[in-house]
Amino acid sequence: MLPVARLVRFALLVVAAGLAIASHGAPAADGGVPKPTIKIETDGKCVAPAEEMRRNHMDMLKHQRDKTLREGIRGAKVSLNGCIECHASKRTGSVIGHEDNFCQSCHAYAAVKLDCWDCHQPKAGYKATGARQ
């Protein structure tokens, strides 16, 4: 049998873990997971309806990435720079870096790693050195 002190420590650890899990991400009013903050701060129309973009934007970007890398086609209707120009926060000028920023809020909600920014600049108006446009 465990000494009483160890039992008390174990019980406190279980209670603390339960509280930490319960307090992490309070459920939305309807009992579900809270929805991300989505602010589109630039007037205009997106290249596709919102539902299509939610489901397919990553495929659209990969397709354009391949055309850019293999064929040198830049400035197409669907491009990472185009997305950033429309969706960057007016306050930060970026699509990441704050929980309210467009890309970061949705990707955090969906638990998807944003690896675009390992190579690309997340700020509006950025022109890469040597880019031919």
The first five atom37 places (N, CA, C, CB, O) and aatype in JSON, in Angstrom:
{
  "aatype": [12, 10, 14, 19, 0, 1, 10, 19, 1, 13, 0, 10, 10, 19, 19, 0, 0, 7, 10, 0, 9, 0, 15, 8, 7, 0, 14, 0, 0, 3, 7, 7, 19, 14, 11, 14, 16, 9, 11, 9, 6, 16, 3, 7, 11, 4, 19, 0, 14, 0, 6, 6, 12, 1, 1, 2, 8, 12, 3, 12, 10, 11, 8, 5, 1, 3, 11, 16, 10, 1, 6, 7, 9, 1, 7, 0, 11, 19, 15, 10, 2, 7, 4, 9, 6, 4, 8, 0, 15, 11, 1, 16, 7, 15, 19, 9, 7, 8, 6, 3, 2, 13, 4, 5, 15, 4, 8, 0, 18, 0, 0, 19, 11, 10, 3, 4, 17, 3, 4, 8, 5, 14, 11, 0, 7, 18, 11, 0, 16, 7, 0, 1, 5],
  "atom_mask": [
    [1, 1, 1, 1, 1],
    [1, 1, 1, 1, 1],
    [1, 1, 1, 1, 1],
    [1, 1, 1, 1, 1],
    [1, 1, 1, 1, 1],
    [1, 1, 1, 1, 1],
    [1, 1, 1, 1, 1],
    [1, 1, 1, 1, 1],
    [1, 1, 1, 1, 1],
    [1, 1, 1, 1, 1],
    [1, 1, 1, 1, 1],
    [1, 1, 1, 1, 1],
    [1, 1, 1, 1, 1],
    [1, 1, 1, 1, 1],
    [1, 1, 1, 1, 1],
    [1, 1, 1, 1, 1],
    [1, 1, 1, 1, 1],
    [1, 1, 1, 0, 1],
    [1, 1, 1, 1, 1],
    [1, 1, 1, 1, 1],
    [1, 1, 1, 1, 1],
    [1, 1, 1, 1, 1],
    [1, 1, 1, 1, 1],
    [1, 1, 1, 1, 1],
    [1, 1, 1, 0, 1],
    [1, 1, 1, 1, 1],
    [1, 1, 1, 1, 1],
    [1, 1, 1, 1, 1],
    [1, 1, 1, 1, 1],
    [1, 1, 1, 1, 1],
    [1, 1, 1, 0, 1],
    [1, 1, 1, 0, 1],
    [1, 1, 1, 1, 1],
    [1, 1, 1, 1, 1],
    [1, 1, 1, 1, 1],
    [1, 1, 1, 1, 1],
    [1, 1, 1, 1, 1],
    [1, 1, 1, 1, 1],
    [1, 1, 1, 1, 1],
    [1, 1, 1, 1, 1],
    [1, 1, 1, 1, 1],
    [1, 1, 1, 1, 1],
    [1, 1, 1, 1, 1],
    [1, 1, 1, 0, 1],
    [1, 1, 1, 1, 1],
    [1, 1, 1, 1, 1],
    [1, 1, 1, 1, 1],
    [1, 1, 1, 1, 1],
    [1, 1, 1, 1, 1],
    [1, 1, 1, 1, 1],
    [1, 1, 1, 1, 1],
    [1, 1, 1, 1, 1],
    [1, 1, 1, 1, 1],
    [1, 1, 1, 1, 1],
    [1, 1, 1, 1, 1],
    [1, 1, 1, 1, 1],
    [1, 1, 1, 1, 1],
    [1, 1, 1, 1, 1],
    [1, 1, 1, 1, 1],
    [1, 1, 1, 1, 1],
    [1, 1, 1, 1, 1],
    [1, 1, 1, 1, 1],
    [1, 1, 1, 1, 1],
    [1, 1, 1, 1, 1],
    [1, 1, 1, 1, 1],
    [1, 1, 1, 1, 1],
    [1, 1, 1, 1, 1],
    [1, 1, 1, 1, 1],
    [1, 1, 1, 1, 1],
    [1, 1, 1, 1, 1],
    [1, 1, 1, 1, 1],
    [1, 1, 1, 0, 1],
    [1, 1, 1, 1, 1],
    [1, 1, 1, 1, 1],
    [1, 1, 1, 0, 1],
    [1, 1, 1, 1, 1],
    [1, 1, 1, 1, 1],
    [1, 1, 1, 1, 1],
    [1, 1, 1, 1, 1],
    [1, 1, 1, 1, 1],
    [1, 1, 1, 1, 1],
    [1, 1, 1, 0, 1],
    [1, 1, 1, 1, 1],
    [1, 1, 1, 1, 1],
    [1, 1, 1, 1, 1],
    [1, 1, 1, 1, 1],
    [1, 1, 1, 1, 1],
    [1, 1, 1, 1, 1],
    [1, 1, 1, 1, 1],
    [1, 1, 1, 1, 1],
    [1, 1, 1, 1, 1],
    [1, 1, 1, 1, 1],
    [1, 1, 1, 0, 1],
    [1, 1, 1, 1, 1],
    [1, 1, 1, 1, 1],
    [1, 1, 1, 1, 1],
    [1, 1, 1, 0, 1],
    [1, 1, 1, 1, 1],
    [1, 1, 1, 1, 1],
    [1, 1, 1, 1, 1],
    [1, 1, 1, 1, 1],
    [1, 1, 1, 1, 1],
    [1, 1, 1, 1, 1],
    [1, 1, 1, 1, 1],
    [1, 1, 1, 1, 1],
    [1, 1, 1, 1, 1],
    [1, 1, 1, 1, 1],
    [1, 1, 1, 1, 1],
    [1, 1, 1, 1, 1],
    [1, 1, 1, 1, 1],
    [1, 1, 1, 1, 1],
    [1, 1, 1, 1, 1],
    [1, 1, 1, 1, 1],
    [1, 1, 1, 1, 1],
    [1, 1, 1, 1, 1],
    [1, 1, 1, 1, 1],
    [1, 1, 1, 1, 1],
    [1, 1, 1, 1, 1],
    [1, 1, 1, 1, 1],
    [1, 1, 1, 1, 1],
    [1, 1, 1, 1, 1],
    [1, 1, 1, 1, 1],
    [1, 1, 1, 1, 1],
    [1, 1, 1, 1, 1],
    [1, 1, 1, 0, 1],
    [1, 1, 1, 1, 1],
    [1, 1, 1, 1, 1],
    [1, 1, 1, 1, 1],
    [1, 1, 1, 1, 1],
    [1, 1, 1, 0, 1],
    [1, 1, 1, 1, 1],
    [1, 1, 1, 1, 1],
    [1, 1, 1, 1, 1]
  ],
  "atom_positions": [
    [[0.83, -1.19, 0.0], [0.0, 0.0, 0.0], [0.88, 1.26, 0.0], [-0.94, -0.01, 1.21], [1.94, 1.29, 0.62]],
    [[0.42, 2.29, -0.71], [1.16, 3.54, -0.81], [1.03, 4.35, 0.48], [0.67, 4.36, -2.01], [-0.02, 4.33, 1.13]],
    [[2.07, 5.05, 0.85], [1.95, 5.94, 2.01], [0.89, 7.02, 1.73], [3.32, 6.59, 2.35], [0.65, 7.37, 0.58]],
    [[0.29, 7.52, 2.76], [-0.78, 8.52, 2.66], [-0.32, 9.77, 1.9], [-1.27, 8.92, 4.06], [-1.08, 10.31, 1.1]],
    [[0.89, 10.22, 2.13], [1.4, 11.43, 1.46], [1.42, 11.23, -0.05], [2.82, 11.77, 1.98], [1.08, 12.14, -0.8]],
    [[1.83, 10.04, -0.49], [1.86, 9.75, -1.94], [0.44, 9.71, -2.5], [2.58, 8.41, -2.21], [0.2, 10.19, -3.6]],
    [[-0.47, 9.15, -1.75], [-1.87, 9.09, -2.2], [-2.46, 10.49, -2.34], [-2.71, 8.25, -1.22], [-3.16, 10.78, -3.31]],
    [[-2.19, 11.34, -1.37], [-2.7, 12.71, -1.41], [-2.09, 13.46, -2.6], [-2.38, 13.46, -0.07], [-2.79, 14.16, -3.32]],
    [[-0.78, 13.29, -2.81], [-0.11, 13.94, -3.94], [-0.72, 13.48, -5.26], [1.4, 13.64, -3.92], [-0.97, 14.28, -6.16]],
    [[-0.95, 12.17, -5.37], [-1.54, 11.61, -6.58], [-2.95, 12.17, -6.81], [-1.58, 10.08, -6.49], [-3.3, 12.52, -7.93]],
    [[-3.75, 12.25, -5.75], [-5.12, 12.76, -5.86], [-5.1, 14.23, -6.3], [-5.87, 12.62, -4.51], [-5.9, 14.64, -7.14]],
    [[-4.19, 15.02, -5.73], [-4.09, 16.43, -6.12], [-3.66, 16.56, -7.59], [-3.08, 17.17, -5.22], [-4.16, 17.43, -8.3]],
    [[-2.77, 15.72, -8.03], [-2.33, 15.73, -9.42], [-3.49, 15.4, -10.36], [-1.18, 14.73, -9.62], [-3.65, 16.05, -11.39]],
    [[-4.29, 14.41, -10.01], [-5.45, 14.03, -10.83], [-6.45, 15.16, -10.89], [-6.12, 12.75, -10.28], [-6.98, 15.46, -11.96]],
    [[-6.72, 15.8, -9.77], [-7.66, 16.92, -9.73], [-7.12, 18.09, -10.56], [-7.92, 17.37, -8.27], [-7.87, 18.7, -11.32]],
    [[-5.84, 18.41, -10.41], [-5.24, 19.52, -11.18], [-5.29, 19.23, -12.67], [-3.79, 19.76, -10.73], [-5.6, 20.12, -13.46]],
    [[-5.0, 18.0, -13.06], [-5.06, 17.63, -14.48], [-6.48, 17.75, -15.0], [-4.53, 16.2, -14.7], [-6.69, 18.26, -16.11]],
    [[-7.44, 17.31, -14.24], [-8.84, 17.42, -14.64], [-9.27, 18.86, -14.81], [0.0, 0.0, 0.0], [-9.97, 19.19, -15.77]],
    [[-8.85, 19.73, -13.89], [-9.18, 21.15, -14.0], [-8.51, 21.78, -15.21], [-8.77, 21.89, -12.73], [-9.12, 22.6, -15.9]],
    [[-7.28, 21.41, -15.47], [-6.56, 21.96, -16.63], [-7.25, 21.55, -17.92], [-5.1, 21.49, -16.63], [-7.4, 22.37, -18.83]],
    [[-7.66, 20.31, -18.01], [-8.33, 19.83, -19.22], [-9.69, 20.5, -19.36], [-8.49, 18.31, -19.18], [-10.07, 20.9, -20.46]],
    [[-10.42, 20.62, -18.27], [-11.76, 21.2, -18.32], [-11.74, 22.69, -18.66], [-12.47, 21.01, -16.99], [-12.64, 23.18, -19.34]],
    [[-10.71, 23.4, -18.21], [-10.68, 24.85, -18.45], [-10.07, 25.21, -19.79], [-9.91, 25.53, -17.36], [-10.18, 26.36, -20.21]],
    [[-9.44, 24.27, -20.47], [-8.79, 24.56, -21.76], [-9.84, 24.63, -22.87], [-7.73, 23.48, -22.1], [-10.5, 23.63, -23.15]],
    [[-9.99, 25.8, -23.49], [-10.93, 25.95, -24.6], [-12.37, 25.79, -24.16], [0.0, 0.0, 0.0], [-12.99, 24.76, -24.4]],
    [[-12.9, 26.8, -23.54], [-14.3, 26.75, -23.1], [-15.2, 26.53, -24.3], [-14.69, 28.05, -22.36], [-14.98, 27.12, -25.36]],
    [[-16.23, 25.68, -24.16], [-17.11, 25.4, -25.29], [-17.9, 26.63, -25.72], [-18.06, 24.26, -24.95], [-18.14, 27.55, -24.93]],
    [[-18.31, 26.62, -26.97], [-19.13, 27.71, -27.5], [-20.51, 27.65, -26.85], [-19.24, 27.63, -29.05], [-20.84, 26.68, -26.17]],
    [[-21.31, 28.68, -27.07], [-22.64, 28.77, -26.48], [-23.51, 27.56, -26.81], [-23.33, 30.03, -26.94], [-24.34, 27.15, -26.0]],
    [[-23.31, 27.0, -28.0], [-24.12, 25.85, -28.39], [-23.54, 24.53, -27.88], [-24.25, 25.79, -29.91], [-24.05, 23.46, -28.23]],
    [[-22.49, 24.59, -27.05], [-21.9, 23.4, -26.48], [-20.76, 22.83, -27.31], [0.0, 0.0, 0.0], [-20.12, 21.86, -26.89]],
    [[-20.49, 23.4, -28.48], [-19.42, 22.9, -29.34], [-18.12, 23.65, -29.13], [0.0, 0.0, 0.0], [-17.99, 24.43, -28.19]],
    [[-17.18, 23.41, -29.98], [-15.88, 24.07, -29.93], [-16.05, 25.5, -30.44], [-14.82, 23.3, -30.78], [-16.75, 25.72, -31.42]],
    [[-15.42, 26.48, -29.78], [-15.55, 27.87, -30.24], [-15.01, 28.04, -31.66], [-14.81, 28.82, -29.3], [-13.95, 27.52, -31.99]],
    [[-15.74, 28.76, -32.47], [-15.36, 28.99, -33.88], [-14.23, 30.0, -33.95], [-16.57, 29.47, -34.71], [-14.09, 30.84, -33.07]],
    [[-13.42, 29.93, -35.01], [-12.33, 30.9, -35.15], [-12.87, 32.3, -35.47], [-11.36, 30.46, -36.25], [-14.0, 32.46, -35.93]],
    [[-12.03, 33.28, -35.22], [-12.35, 34.66, -35.56], [-12.01, 34.85, -37.03], [-11.59, 35.68, -34.65], [-10.86, 34.67, -37.43]],
    [[-12.99, 35.22, -37.83], [-12.73, 35.42, -39.25], [-13.1, 36.85, -39.6], [-13.52, 34.4, -40.13], [-14.28, 37.23, -39.6]],
    [[-12.07, 37.65, -39.9], [-12.28, 39.04, -40.29], [-11.66, 39.23, -41.66], [-11.67, 40.04, -39.25], [-10.46, 39.0, -41.84]],
    [[-12.47, 39.63, -42.61], [-11.94, 39.98, -43.93], [-12.0, 41.49, -44.0], [-12.76, 39.29, -45.11], [-13.07, 42.08, -44.11]],
    [[-10.83, 42.11, -43.93], [-10.77, 43.55, -43.77], [-10.66, 44.31, -45.08], [-9.61, 43.91, -42.91], [-10.66, 45.54, -45.08]],
    [[-10.57, 43.61, -46.19], [-10.46, 44.26, -47.49], [-11.75, 44.03, -48.26], [-9.24, 43.73, -48.28], [-12.24, 42.91, -48.35]],
    [[-12.28, 45.1, -48.83], [-13.48, 44.97, -49.65], [-13.15, 44.2, -50.92], [-14.08, 46.36, -49.99], [-12.02, 44.24, -51.42]],
    [[-14.14, 43.51, -51.43], [-13.94, 42.79, -52.68], [-14.48, 41.39, -52.57], [0.0, 0.0, 0.0], [-14.95, 40.95, -51.52]],
    [[-14.39, 40.7, -53.67], [-14.93, 39.36, -53.74], [-13.78, 38.35, -53.81], [-15.88, 39.21, -54.95], [-12.79, 38.57, -54.51]],
    [[-13.93, 37.26, -53.09], [-12.92, 36.21, -53.1], [-12.94, 35.48, -54.44], [-13.13, 35.22, -51.93], [-13.91, 35.6, -55.2]],
    [[-11.9, 34.74, -54.73], [-11.8, 34.02, -56.0], [-12.8, 32.86, -56.08], [-10.38, 33.49, -56.18], [-13.05, 32.34, -57.17]],
    [[-13.37, 32.45, -54.94], [-14.36, 31.37, -54.91], [-15.25, 31.57, -53.7], [-13.66, 29.96, -54.87], [-14.89, 32.3, -52.78]],
    [[-16.42, 30.93, -53.68], [-17.31, 31.04, -52.51], [-16.62, 30.53, -51.24], [-18.61, 30.24, -52.76], [-15.72, 29.69, -51.3]],
    [[-17.05, 31.06, -50.09], [-16.42, 30.74, -48.81], [-16.36, 29.23, -48.55], [-17.16, 31.43, -47.67], [-15.33, 28.73, -48.11]],
    [[-17.44, 28.52, -48.8], [-17.45, 27.08, -48.53], [-16.42, 26.34, -49.39], [-18.85, 26.5, -48.79], [-15.77, 25.41, -48.91]],
    [[-16.29, 26.74, -50.63], [-15.28, 26.12, -51.5], [-13.87, 26.44, -51.01], [-15.45, 26.6, -52.96], [-13.0, 25.58, -51.02]],
    [[-13.65, 27.67, -50.58], [-12.33, 28.05, -50.08], [-11.99, 27.28, -48.81], [-12.27, 29.57, -49.8], [-10.85, 26.85, -48.64]],
    [[-12.96, 27.1, -47.92], [-12.7, 26.36, -46.69], [-12.22, 24.94, -46.99], [-13.96, 26.31, -45.81], [-11.32, 24.42, -46.33]],
    [[-12.83, 24.33, -47.98], [-12.51, 22.94, -48.3], [-11.32, 22.78, -49.25], [-13.71, 22.27, -48.91], [-10.61, 21.78, -49.16]],
    [[-11.1, 23.73, -50.15], [-10.16, 23.51, -51.25], [-9.01, 24.49, -51.37], [-10.9, 23.52, -52.5], [-8.2, 24.36, -52.29]],
    [[-8.9, 25.48, -50.47], [-7.85, 26.49, -50.68], [-6.46, 25.88, -50.74], [-7.91, 27.52, -49.58], [-5.61, 26.35, -51.49]],
    [[-6.22, 24.85, -49.95], [-4.88, 24.26, -49.95], [-4.56, 23.6, -51.28], [-4.75, 23.25, -48.82], [-3.42, 23.64, -51.74]],
    [[-5.56, 22.98, -51.92], [-5.34, 22.38, -53.23], [-5.14, 23.45, -54.3], [-6.53, 21.48, -53.62], [-4.31, 23.29, -55.19]],
    [[-5.9, 24.55, -54.2], [-5.73, 25.65, -55.15], [-4.31, 26.23, -55.04], [-6.77, 26.77, -54.89], [-3.66, 26.48, -56.05]],
    [[-3.85, 26.42, -53.81], [-2.51, 26.97, -53.6], [-1.42, 26.01, -54.07], [-2.31, 27.32, -52.14], [-0.42, 26.44, -54.64]],
    [[-1.61, 24.72, -53.82], [-0.61, 23.73, -54.29], [-0.56, 23.7, -55.81], [-0.94, 22.32, -53.75], [0.52, 23.61, -56.4]],
    [[-1.73, 23.77, -56.45], [-1.78, 23.78, -57.91], [-1.03, 25.0, -58.46], [-3.26, 23.78, -58.41], [-0.22, 24.87, -59.38]],
    [[-1.3, 26.18, -57.88], [-0.61, 27.38, -58.33], [0.88, 27.32, -58.01], [-1.23, 28.63, -57.7], [1.7, 27.78, -58.8]],
    [[1.21, 26.75, -56.87], [2.63, 26.58, -56.52], [3.35, 25.78, -57.6], [2.78, 25.87, -55.14], [4.45, 26.15, -58.03]],
    [[2.73, 24.68, -58.04], [3.34, 23.84, -59.07], [3.48, 24.61, -60.39], [2.5, 22.57, -59.28], [4.51, 24.48, -61.06]],
    [[2.47, 25.39, -60.76], [2.53, 26.17, -62.01], [3.64, 27.24, -61.9], [1.16, 26.84, -62.32], [4.35, 27.5, -62.87]],
    [[3.77, 27.84, -60.73], [4.79, 28.86, -60.54], [6.18, 28.25, -60.6], [4.58, 29.59, -59.2], [7.06, 28.75, -61.29]],
    [[6.38, 27.16, -59.87], [7.7, 26.55, -59.81], [8.12, 25.9, -61.12], [7.74, 25.53, -58.71], [9.27, 26.02, -61.53]],
    [[7.2, 25.21, -61.77], [7.56, 24.43, -62.95], [7.43, 25.2, -64.26], [6.71, 23.21, -63.02], [8.16, 24.94, -65.22]],
    [[6.48, 26.15, -64.3], [6.23, 26.86, -65.54], [6.53, 28.36, -65.45], [4.8, 26.66, -65.96], [6.49, 29.06, -66.46]],
    [[6.84, 28.85, -64.25], [7.17, 30.26, -64.08], [5.96, 31.19, -64.14], [0.0, 0.0, 0.0], [6.12, 32.4, -64.31]],
    [[4.75, 30.64, -64.01], [3.53, 31.44, -64.09], [3.28, 32.1, -62.73], [2.3, 30.56, -64.53], [3.04, 31.42, -61.73]],
    [[3.33, 33.42, -62.72], [3.08, 34.19, -61.49], [1.89, 35.12, -61.7], [4.34, 35.01, -61.09], [1.49, 35.42, -62.83]],
    [[1.32, 35.57, -60.58], [0.24, 36.55, -60.64], [-1.08, 35.97, -61.12], [0.0, 0.0, 0.0], [-1.92, 36.71, -61.64]],
    [[-1.29, 34.68, -60.96], [-2.55, 34.05, -61.36], [-3.66, 34.43, -60.4], [-2.4, 32.51, -61.43], [-3.42, 35.05, -59.36]],
    [[-4.88, 34.06, -60.76], [-6.07, 34.37, -59.96], [-5.91, 33.86, -58.52], [-7.33, 33.77, -60.6], [-6.28, 34.55, -57.57]],
    [[-5.38, 32.67, -58.37], [-5.17, 32.09, -57.04], [-3.67, 32.1, -56.76], [-5.76, 30.64, -56.94], [-2.91, 31.38, -57.4]],
    [[-3.26, 32.92, -55.8], [-1.84, 32.97, -55.43], [-1.74, 33.28, -53.95], [-1.06, 34.02, -56.28], [-2.63, 33.91, -53.38]],
    [[-0.67, 32.85, -53.35], [-0.46, 33.12, -51.93], [-0.41, 34.63, -51.68], [0.84, 32.45, -51.43], [-0.99, 35.11, -50.71]],
    [[0.29, 35.37, -52.54], [0.34, 36.83, -52.37], [-1.03, 37.47, -52.49], [1.28, 37.45, -53.4], [-1.35, 38.41, -51.76]],
    [[-1.85, 36.95, -53.42], [-3.21, 37.47, -53.57], [-4.03, 37.26, -52.32], [0.0, 0.0, 0.0], [-4.77, 38.15, -51.89]],
    [[-3.91, 36.08, -51.73], [-4.64, 35.78, -50.49], [-4.21, 36.74, -49.37], [-4.41, 34.31, -50.06], [-5.03, 37.28, -48.64]],
    [[-2.9, 36.93, -49.25], [-2.36, 37.78, -48.2], [-2.84, 39.22, -48.39], [-0.82, 37.73, -48.18], [-3.21, 39.89, -47.43]],
    [[-2.83, 39.71, -49.64], [-3.26, 41.08, -49.9], [-4.67, 41.34, -49.4], [-3.18, 41.38, -51.4], [-4.95, 42.41, -48.86]],
    [[-5.57, 40.37, -49.57], [-6.96, 40.55, -49.14], [-7.19, 40.23, -47.67], [-7.87, 39.69, -49.97], [-8.0, 40.87, -47.01]],
    [[-6.48, 39.25, -47.15], [-6.8, 38.74, -45.83], [-5.88, 39.22, -44.71], [-6.77, 37.28, -45.86], [-6.12, 38.9, -43.55]],
    [[-4.84, 39.98, -45.02], [-3.94, 40.48, -43.97], [-4.68, 41.46, -43.07], [-2.69, 41.15, -44.59], [-5.49, 42.27, -43.54]],
    [[-4.41, 41.39, -41.8], [-5.0, 42.28, -40.82], [-4.56, 43.72, -41.08], [-4.62, 41.86, -39.38], [-3.39, 43.97, -41.38]],
    [[-5.48, 44.65, -40.98], [-5.13, 46.07, -41.15], [-4.22, 46.52, -39.99], [-6.42, 46.96, -41.2], [-3.39, 47.41, -40.16]],
    [[-4.4, 45.9, -38.83], [-3.63, 46.29, -37.65], [-2.19, 45.78, -37.73], [-4.29, 45.75, -36.38], [-1.25, 46.53, -37.44]],
    [[-2.01, 44.51, -38.12], [-0.66, 43.92, -38.11], [-0.05, 43.82, -39.51], [-0.7, 42.55, -37.49], [1.16, 43.67, -39.64]],
    [[-0.88, 43.9, -40.55], [-0.39, 43.74, -41.91], [-0.06, 42.3, -42.26], [0.0, 0.0, 0.0], [0.54, 42.03, -43.31]],
    [[-0.45, 41.36, -41.39], [-0.07, 39.97, -41.56], [-1.29, 39.05, -41.45], [0.98, 39.57, -40.52], [-2.34, 39.44, -40.93]],
    [[-1.12, 37.82, -41.94], [-2.18, 36.81, -41.82], [-1.89, 35.86, -40.65], [-2.32, 36.01, -43.13], [-2.71, 34.99, -40.34]],
    [[-0.73, 36.03, -40.01], [-0.38, 35.2, -38.85], [0.17, 36.1, -37.75], [0.66, 34.11, -39.23], [0.28, 37.31, -37.92]],
    [[0.52, 35.5, -36.61], [1.15, 36.24, -35.54], [0.22, 36.67, -34.43], [0.0, 0.0, 0.0], [0.68, 37.17, -33.4]],
    [[-1.08, 36.5, -34.61], [-2.07, 36.86, -33.59], [-3.27, 35.96, -33.78], [-2.48, 38.37, -33.68], [-3.6, 35.59, -34.9]],
    [[-3.92, 35.61, -32.69], [-5.05, 34.68, -32.77], [-6.22, 35.2, -33.61], [-5.55, 34.37, -31.38], [-7.06, 34.41, -34.05]],
    [[-6.29, 36.5, -33.84], [-7.36, 37.06, -34.67], [-6.98, 37.16, -36.14], [-7.74, 38.43, -34.16], [-7.84, 37.46, -36.97]],
    [[-5.73, 36.91, -36.5], [-5.31, 37.02, -37.89], [-5.89, 35.87, -38.7], [-3.78, 37.03, -38.0], [-6.01, 34.74, -38.22]],
    [[-6.25, 36.17, -39.93], [-7.06, 35.29, -40.77], [-6.57, 33.85, -40.85], [-7.11, 35.86, -42.14], [-7.3, 32.94, -40.46]],
    [[-5.38, 33.63, -41.34], [-4.89, 32.24, -41.52], [-4.69, 31.55, -40.18], [-3.58, 32.23, -42.31], [-5.1, 30.4, -40.0]],
    [[-4.07, 32.25, -39.25], [-3.75, 31.63, -37.97], [-5.01, 31.22, -37.21], [-2.93, 32.57, -37.13], [-5.02, 30.16, -36.59]],
    [[-6.06, 32.02, -37.24], [-7.27, 31.7, -36.47], [-7.92, 30.41, -36.97], [-8.27, 32.85, -36.53], [-8.32, 29.57, -36.16]],
    [[-8.03, 30.24, -38.26], [-8.66, 29.03, -38.81], [-7.77, 27.81, -38.65], [-9.0, 29.24, -40.27], [-8.25, 26.72, -38.32]],
    [[-6.47, 27.98, -38.9], [-5.57, 26.83, -38.81], [-5.42, 26.35, -37.37], [-4.21, 27.17, -39.38], [-5.27, 25.15, -37.13]],
    [[-5.47, 27.26, -36.41], [-5.44, 26.86, -35.0], [-6.72, 26.08, -34.66], [-5.29, 28.1, -34.07], [-6.66, 25.06, -33.98]],
    [[-7.84, 26.56, -35.14], [-9.13, 25.9, -34.91], [-9.13, 24.49, -35.49], [-10.28, 26.72, -35.53], [-9.64, 23.56, -34.86]],
    [[-8.55, 24.33, -36.68], [-8.54, 23.03, -37.35], [-7.33, 22.17, -36.94], [-8.53, 23.23, -38.85], [-7.2, 21.04, -37.4]],
    [[-6.46, 22.71, -36.08], [-5.24, 22.02, -35.64], [-4.38, 21.62, -36.83], [-5.6, 20.79, -34.81], [-3.91, 20.49, -36.92]],
    [[-4.18, 22.58, -37.75], [-3.37, 22.36, -38.94], [-2.16, 23.27, -38.88], [-4.19, 22.6, -40.24], [-2.29, 24.47, -38.65]],
    [[-0.96, 22.7, -39.08], [0.27, 23.48, -39.03], [0.36, 24.38, -40.27], [1.52, 22.55, -38.94], [0.15, 23.92, -41.4]],
    [[0.68, 25.62, -40.06], [0.88, 26.58, -41.13], [2.33, 26.51, -41.59], [0.51, 28.03, -40.68], [3.18, 27.23, -41.05]],
    [[2.65, 25.66, -42.56], [4.04, 25.56, -43.0], [4.36, 26.46, -44.18], [4.34, 24.14, -43.35], [5.51, 26.49, -44.62]],
    [[3.37, 27.18, -44.7], [3.63, 28.13, -45.79], [4.69, 29.14, -45.36], [2.32, 28.87, -46.2], [5.54, 29.55, -46.15]],
    [[4.62, 29.53, -44.1], [5.44, 30.63, -43.6], [6.84, 30.18, -43.23], [4.77, 31.27, -42.42], [7.64, 30.99, -42.76]],
    [[7.14, 28.91, -43.42], [8.52, 28.47, -43.25], [9.4, 29.08, -44.35], [8.62, 26.91, -43.27], [10.59, 29.31, -44.15]],
    [[8.78, 29.33, -45.5], [9.52, 29.91, -46.63], [8.97, 31.27, -47.09], [9.48, 28.95, -47.79], [9.72, 32.08, -47.62]],
    [[7.69, 31.51, -46.89], [7.04, 32.7, -47.45], [6.77, 33.76, -46.4], [5.74, 32.33, -48.12], [6.63, 33.46, -45.22]],
    [[6.71, 35.0, -46.84], [6.44, 36.16, -46.01], [4.93, 36.29, -45.8], [7.02, 37.45, -46.66], [4.19, 36.31, -46.78]],
    [[4.45, 36.39, -44.56], [3.01, 36.48, -44.29], [2.44, 37.9, -44.3], [2.73, 35.86, -42.98], [1.3, 38.11, -43.89]],
    [[3.23, 38.87, -44.76], [2.76, 40.26, -44.72], [2.36, 40.76, -46.09], [3.84, 41.16, -44.14], [2.91, 40.35, -47.11]],
    [[1.38, 41.65, -46.09], [0.89, 42.25, -47.34], [1.93, 43.19, -47.92], [-0.42, 43.0, -47.09], [2.68, 43.84, -47.19]],
    [[1.97, 43.26, -49.26], [2.85, 44.2, -49.94], [4.29, 43.77, -50.04], [0.0, 0.0, 0.0], [5.13, 44.55, -50.49]],
    [[4.61, 42.58, -49.63], [5.99, 42.11, -49.63], [6.37, 41.61, -51.02], [6.19, 41.0, -48.59], [5.63, 40.83, -51.62]],
    [[7.48, 42.03, -51.51], [8.0, 41.56, -52.8], [9.33, 40.86, -52.55], [8.18, 42.75, -53.82], [10.25, 41.45, -52.0]],
    [[9.42, 39.61, -52.96], [10.66, 38.84, -52.76], [11.76, 39.39, -53.65], [10.43, 37.34, -53.07], [11.5, 39.82, -54.77]],
    [[12.96, 39.38, -53.16], [14.12, 39.83, -53.93], [14.3, 38.91, -55.13], [15.4, 39.86, -53.06], [14.33, 37.68, -54.98]],
    [[14.41, 39.46, -56.3], [14.65, 38.66, -57.49], [13.39, 38.08, -58.11], [0.0, 0.0, 0.0], [13.48, 37.41, -59.14]],
    [[12.23, 38.3, -57.51], [11.0, 37.75, -58.09], [10.65, 38.5, -59.34], [9.83, 37.81, -57.08], [10.64, 39.73, -59.35]],
    [[10.36, 37.78, -60.4], [9.94, 38.4, -61.67], [8.43, 38.43, -61.71], [10.53, 37.64, -62.9], [7.78, 37.38, -61.72]],
    [[7.85, 39.63, -61.74], [6.39, 39.73, -61.76], [5.92, 40.65, -62.82], [5.87, 40.19, -60.44], [4.71, 40.85, -62.98]]
  ]
}
